[in-house]
């Protein structure tokens, strides 16, 4: 792997302190999305953090929010990156997000 890619991927570097979403202007404006992305426990149980993917296509920016805990995906597509973030925030806040099963999610082994 090239040095540039290794540096970009931050190989070998682990975060030593919790991420403070309130210090991030993008997430500060979208508190529900911020909580969804940074929440590490619910009801005292450890929770895997979510993943946010971004792609650019002919219709604008598509965001894919992956809830790794449940193995589900939610999508939002808008003309600009900012409006796509706002759309995703609105869907999460309203409870009207449409979740789809992630066919590639790791499933617990059945005994």
PyMOL commands that place a pseudoatom at each C-alpha (Angstrom):
pseudoatom trace, name=CA, resn=UNK, resi=1, chain=A, elem=C, hetatm=0, pos=[0.000, 0.000, 0.000]
pseudoatom trace, name=CA, resn=UNK, resi=2, chain=A, elem=C, hetatm=0, pos=[1.360, 3.444, -0.855]
pseudoatom trace, name=CA, resn=UNK, resi=3, chain=A, elem=C, hetatm=0, pos=[2.388, 5.876, 1.871]
pseudoatom trace, name=CA, resn=UNK, resi=4, chain=A, elem=C, hetatm=0, pos=[-0.300, 8.327, 0.700]
pseudoatom trace, name=CA, resn=UNK, resi=5, chain=A, elem=C, hetatm=0, pos=[-3.074, 5.750, 0.960]
pseudoatom trace, name=CA, resn=UNK, resi=6, chain=A, elem=C, hetatm=0, pos=[-1.815, 4.541, 4.339]
pseudoatom trace, name=CA, resn=UNK, resi=7, chain=A, elem=C, hetatm=0, pos=[-1.766, 8.109, 5.605]
pseudoatom trace, name=CA, resn=UNK, resi=8, chain=A, elem=C, hetatm=0, pos=[-5.237, 8.846, 4.192]
pseudoatom trace, name=CA, resn=UNK, resi=9, chain=A, elem=C, hetatm=0, pos=[-6.639, 5.712, 5.805]
pseudoatom trace, name=CA, resn=UNK, resi=10, chain=A, elem=C, hetatm=0, pos=[-4.937, 6.466, 9.123]
pseudoatom trace, name=CA, resn=UNK, resi=11, chain=A, elem=C, hetatm=0, pos=[-3.504, 2.951, 9.440]
pseudoatom trace, name=CA, resn=UNK, resi=12, chain=A, elem=C, hetatm=0, pos=[-2.454, 2.125, 12.947]
pseudoatom trace, name=CA, resn=UNK, resi=13, chain=A, elem=C, hetatm=0, pos=[-3.970, 5.221, 14.534]
pseudoatom trace, name=CA, resn=UNK, resi=14, chain=A, elem=C, hetatm=0, pos=[-6.775, 4.736, 17.019]
pseudoatom trace, name=CA, resn=UNK, resi=15, chain=A, elem=C, hetatm=0, pos=[-8.933, 7.458, 18.538]
pseudoatom trace, name=CA, resn=UNK, resi=16, chain=A, elem=C, hetatm=0, pos=[-8.075, 7.781, 22.212]
pseudoatom trace, name=CA, resn=UNK, resi=17, chain=A, elem=C, hetatm=0, pos=[-10.982, 9.985, 23.234]
pseudoatom trace, name=CA, resn=UNK, resi=18, chain=A, elem=C, hetatm=0, pos=[-14.704, 9.995, 22.373]
pseudoatom trace, name=CA, resn=UNK, resi=19, chain=A, elem=C, hetatm=0, pos=[-15.773, 12.099, 19.417]
pseudoatom trace, name=CA, resn=UNK, resi=20, chain=A, elem=C, hetatm=0, pos=[-17.583, 15.280, 20.418]
pseudoatom trace, name=CA, resn=UNK, resi=21, chain=A, elem=C, hetatm=0, pos=[-20.186, 15.901, 17.712]
pseudoatom trace, name=CA, resn=UNK, resi=22, chain=A, elem=C, hetatm=0, pos=[-21.123, 19.239, 19.282]
pseudoatom trace, name=CA, resn=UNK, resi=23, chain=A, elem=C, hetatm=0, pos=[-17.685, 20.543, 18.227]
pseudoatom trace, name=CA, resn=UNK, resi=24, chain=A, elem=C, hetatm=0, pos=[-18.287, 19.665, 14.565]
pseudoatom trace, name=CA, resn=UNK, resi=25, chain=A, elem=C, hetatm=0, pos=[-20.203, 22.347, 12.641]
pseudoatom trace, name=CA, resn=UNK, resi=26, chain=A, elem=C, hetatm=0, pos=[-21.656, 19.864, 10.124]
pseudoatom trace, name=CA, resn=UNK, resi=27, chain=A, elem=C, hetatm=0, pos=[-22.985, 17.540, 12.820]
pseudoatom trace, name=CA, resn=UNK, resi=28, chain=A, elem=C, hetatm=0, pos=[-23.912, 20.349, 15.224]
pseudoatom trace, name=CA, resn=UNK, resi=29, chain=A, elem=C, hetatm=0, pos=[-26.517, 21.478, 12.688]
pseudoatom trace, name=CA, resn=UNK, resi=30, chain=A, elem=C, hetatm=0, pos=[-27.847, 17.903, 12.448]
pseudoatom trace, name=CA, resn=UNK, resi=31, chain=A, elem=C, hetatm=0, pos=[-28.135, 16.553, 16.014]
pseudoatom trace, name=CA, resn=UNK, resi=32, chain=A, elem=C, hetatm=0, pos=[-30.148, 13.422, 15.223]
pseudoatom trace, name=CA, resn=UNK, resi=33, chain=A, elem=C, hetatm=0, pos=[-27.705, 12.289, 12.544]
pseudoatom trace, name=CA, resn=UNK, resi=34, chain=A, elem=C, hetatm=0, pos=[-24.812, 13.164, 14.876]
pseudoatom trace, name=CA, resn=UNK, resi=35, chain=A, elem=C, hetatm=0, pos=[-26.242, 11.010, 17.644]
pseudoatom trace, name=CA, resn=UNK, resi=36, chain=A, elem=C, hetatm=0, pos=[-26.937, 8.155, 15.252]
pseudoatom trace, name=CA, resn=UNK, resi=37, chain=A, elem=C, hetatm=0, pos=[-23.348, 8.222, 13.955]
pseudoatom trace, name=CA, resn=UNK, resi=38, chain=A, elem=C, hetatm=0, pos=[-21.608, 8.586, 17.309]
pseudoatom trace, name=CA, resn=UNK, resi=39, chain=A, elem=C, hetatm=0, pos=[-23.803, 6.656, 19.767]
pseudoatom trace, name=CA, resn=UNK, resi=40, chain=A, elem=C, hetatm=0, pos=[-21.861, 3.752, 21.294]
pseudoatom trace, name=CA, resn=UNK, resi=41, chain=A, elem=C, hetatm=0, pos=[-24.405, 2.502, 23.844]
pseudoatom trace, name=CA, resn=UNK, resi=42, chain=A, elem=C, hetatm=0, pos=[-28.184, 2.274, 24.246]
pseudoatom trace, name=CA, resn=UNK, resi=43, chain=A, elem=C, hetatm=0, pos=[-29.824, 1.341, 27.524]
pseudoatom trace, name=CA, resn=UNK, resi=44, chain=A, elem=C, hetatm=0, pos=[-26.471, 0.348, 28.996]
pseudoatom trace, name=CA, resn=UNK, resi=45, chain=A, elem=C, hetatm=0, pos=[-25.703, -2.032, 26.125]
pseudoatom trace, name=CA, resn=UNK, resi=46, chain=A, elem=C, hetatm=0, pos=[-22.766, -1.481, 23.771]
pseudoatom trace, name=CA, resn=UNK, resi=47, chain=A, elem=C, hetatm=0, pos=[-23.807, -0.486, 20.254]
pseudoatom trace, name=CA, resn=UNK, resi=48, chain=A, elem=C, hetatm=0, pos=[-21.821, -0.490, 17.022]
pseudoatom trace, name=CA, resn=UNK, resi=49, chain=A, elem=C, hetatm=0, pos=[-21.622, 2.974, 15.529]
pseudoatom trace, name=CA, resn=UNK, resi=50, chain=A, elem=C, hetatm=0, pos=[-23.315, 3.632, 12.197]
pseudoatom trace, name=CA, resn=UNK, resi=51, chain=A, elem=C, hetatm=0, pos=[-21.531, 4.220, 8.899]
pseudoatom trace, name=CA, resn=UNK, resi=52, chain=A, elem=C, hetatm=0, pos=[-22.269, 7.033, 6.449]
pseudoatom trace, name=CA, resn=UNK, resi=53, chain=A, elem=C, hetatm=0, pos=[-21.379, 6.472, 2.798]
pseudoatom trace, name=CA, resn=UNK, resi=54, chain=A, elem=C, hetatm=0, pos=[-21.374, 9.180, 0.118]
pseudoatom trace, name=CA, resn=UNK, resi=55, chain=A, elem=C, hetatm=0, pos=[-21.529, 8.823, -3.651]
pseudoatom trace, name=CA, resn=UNK, resi=56, chain=A, elem=C, hetatm=0, pos=[-22.055, 11.276, -6.491]
pseudoatom trace, name=CA, resn=UNK, resi=57, chain=A, elem=C, hetatm=0, pos=[-24.252, 10.383, -9.440]
pseudoatom trace, name=CA, resn=UNK, resi=58, chain=A, elem=C, hetatm=0, pos=[-26.378, 12.030, -12.115]
pseudoatom trace, name=CA, resn=UNK, resi=59, chain=A, elem=C, hetatm=0, pos=[-29.099, 12.906, -9.575]
pseudoatom trace, name=CA, resn=UNK, resi=60, chain=A, elem=C, hetatm=0, pos=[-26.701, 14.509, -7.103]
pseudoatom trace, name=CA, resn=UNK, resi=61, chain=A, elem=C, hetatm=0, pos=[-25.311, 13.143, -3.874]
pseudoatom trace, name=CA, resn=UNK, resi=62, chain=A, elem=C, hetatm=0, pos=[-26.584, 9.898, -2.430]
pseudoatom trace, name=CA, resn=UNK, resi=63, chain=A, elem=C, hetatm=0, pos=[-25.981, 9.203, 1.235]
pseudoatom trace, name=CA, resn=UNK, resi=64, chain=A, elem=C, hetatm=0, pos=[-26.196, 5.684, 2.603]
pseudoatom trace, name=CA, resn=UNK, resi=65, chain=A, elem=C, hetatm=0, pos=[-26.599, 5.414, 6.350]
pseudoatom trace, name=CA, resn=UNK, resi=66, chain=A, elem=C, hetatm=0, pos=[-25.755, 1.914, 7.527]
pseudoatom trace, name=CA, resn=UNK, resi=67, chain=A, elem=C, hetatm=0, pos=[-26.968, 0.826, 10.928]
pseudoatom trace, name=CA, resn=UNK, resi=68, chain=A, elem=C, hetatm=0, pos=[-24.416, -1.908, 11.557]
pseudoatom trace, name=CA, resn=UNK, resi=69, chain=A, elem=C, hetatm=0, pos=[-26.216, -2.976, 14.727]
pseudoatom trace, name=CA, resn=UNK, resi=70, chain=A, elem=C, hetatm=0, pos=[-29.418, -3.958, 12.888]
pseudoatom trace, name=CA, resn=UNK, resi=71, chain=A, elem=C, hetatm=0, pos=[-27.954, -4.644, 9.432]
pseudoatom trace, name=CA, resn=UNK, resi=72, chain=A, elem=C, hetatm=0, pos=[-30.171, -2.051, 7.736]
pseudoatom trace, name=CA, resn=UNK, resi=73, chain=A, elem=C, hetatm=0, pos=[-29.604, 0.811, 5.302]
pseudoatom trace, name=CA, resn=UNK, resi=74, chain=A, elem=C, hetatm=0, pos=[-31.303, 4.168, 4.735]
pseudoatom trace, name=CA, resn=UNK, resi=75, chain=A, elem=C, hetatm=0, pos=[-30.722, 6.333, 1.654]
pseudoatom trace, name=CA, resn=UNK, resi=76, chain=A, elem=C, hetatm=0, pos=[-31.136, 10.024, 0.857]
pseudoatom trace, name=CA, resn=UNK, resi=77, chain=A, elem=C, hetatm=0, pos=[-30.430, 11.635, -2.537]
pseudoatom trace, name=CA, resn=UNK, resi=78, chain=A, elem=C, hetatm=0, pos=[-30.369, 15.381, -3.165]
pseudoatom trace, name=CA, resn=UNK, resi=79, chain=A, elem=C, hetatm=0, pos=[-28.713, 17.813, -5.583]
pseudoatom trace, name=CA, resn=UNK, resi=80, chain=A, elem=C, hetatm=0, pos=[-26.093, 18.975, -3.065]
pseudoatom trace, name=CA, resn=UNK, resi=81, chain=A, elem=C, hetatm=0, pos=[-24.201, 17.286, -0.259]
pseudoatom trace, name=CA, resn=UNK, resi=82, chain=A, elem=C, hetatm=0, pos=[-25.622, 19.691, 2.332]
pseudoatom trace, name=CA, resn=UNK, resi=83, chain=A, elem=C, hetatm=0, pos=[-29.221, 19.155, 1.279]
pseudoatom trace, name=CA, resn=UNK, resi=84, chain=A, elem=C, hetatm=0, pos=[-28.684, 15.378, 1.276]
pseudoatom trace, name=CA, resn=UNK, resi=85, chain=A, elem=C, hetatm=0, pos=[-27.447, 15.643, 4.880]
pseudoatom trace, name=CA, resn=UNK, resi=86, chain=A, elem=C, hetatm=0, pos=[-30.494, 17.776, 5.732]
pseudoatom trace, name=CA, resn=UNK, resi=87, chain=A, elem=C, hetatm=0, pos=[-32.816, 15.233, 4.102]
pseudoatom trace, name=CA, resn=UNK, resi=88, chain=A, elem=C, hetatm=0, pos=[-31.272, 12.383, 6.076]
pseudoatom trace, name=CA, resn=UNK, resi=89, chain=A, elem=C, hetatm=0, pos=[-31.551, 14.413, 9.296]
pseudoatom trace, name=CA, resn=UNK, resi=90, chain=A, elem=C, hetatm=0, pos=[-35.231, 15.072, 8.577]
pseudoatom trace, name=CA, resn=UNK, resi=91, chain=A, elem=C, hetatm=0, pos=[-35.977, 11.413, 7.851]
pseudoatom trace, name=CA, resn=UNK, resi=92, chain=A, elem=C, hetatm=0, pos=[-34.323, 10.275, 11.071]
pseudoatom trace, name=CA, resn=UNK, resi=93, chain=A, elem=C, hetatm=0, pos=[-35.929, 13.010, 13.186]
pseudoatom trace, name=CA, resn=UNK, resi=94, chain=A, elem=C, hetatm=0, pos=[-39.421, 12.314, 11.853]
pseudoatom trace, name=CA, resn=UNK, resi=95, chain=A, elem=C, hetatm=0, pos=[-39.214, 8.559, 12.238]
pseudoatom trace, name=CA, resn=UNK, resi=96, chain=A, elem=C, hetatm=0, pos=[-40.161, 8.244, 8.560]
pseudoatom trace, name=CA, resn=UNK, resi=97, chain=A, elem=C, hetatm=0, pos=[-36.850, 6.845, 7.354]
pseudoatom trace, name=CA, resn=UNK, resi=98, chain=A, elem=C, hetatm=0, pos=[-37.276, 3.852, 5.062]
pseudoatom trace, name=CA, resn=UNK, resi=99, chain=A, elem=C, hetatm=0, pos=[-34.869, 1.114, 6.127]
pseudoatom trace, name=CA, resn=UNK, resi=100, chain=A, elem=C, hetatm=0, pos=[-33.790, -1.687, 3.815]
pseudoatom trace, name=CA, resn=UNK, resi=101, chain=A, elem=C, hetatm=0, pos=[-32.065, -4.920, 4.783]
pseudoatom trace, name=CA, resn=UNK, resi=102, chain=A, elem=C, hetatm=0, pos=[-28.334, -4.846, 4.042]
pseudoatom trace, name=CA, resn=UNK, resi=103, chain=A, elem=C, hetatm=0, pos=[-27.848, -8.073, 2.098]
pseudoatom trace, name=CA, resn=UNK, resi=104, chain=A, elem=C, hetatm=0, pos=[-24.105, -7.976, 2.777]
pseudoatom trace, name=CA, resn=UNK, resi=105, chain=A, elem=C, hetatm=0, pos=[-24.284, -7.387, 6.544]
pseudoatom trace, name=CA, resn=UNK, resi=106, chain=A, elem=C, hetatm=0, pos=[-22.624, -9.895, 8.793]
pseudoatom trace, name=CA, resn=UNK, resi=107, chain=A, elem=C, hetatm=0, pos=[-25.286, -12.048, 10.367]
pseudoatom trace, name=CA, resn=UNK, resi=108, chain=A, elem=C, hetatm=0, pos=[-24.962, -13.719, 13.745]
pseudoatom trace, name=CA, resn=UNK, resi=109, chain=A, elem=C, hetatm=0, pos=[-24.135, -17.414, 13.454]
pseudoatom trace, name=CA, resn=UNK, resi=110, chain=A, elem=C, hetatm=0, pos=[-27.055, -19.707, 14.170]
pseudoatom trace, name=CA, resn=UNK, resi=111, chain=A, elem=C, hetatm=0, pos=[-26.429, -22.544, 16.576]
for i in range(1, 111): cmd.bond("trace and resi %d" % i, "trace and resi %d" % (i + 1))
show_as sticks, trace
zoom trace
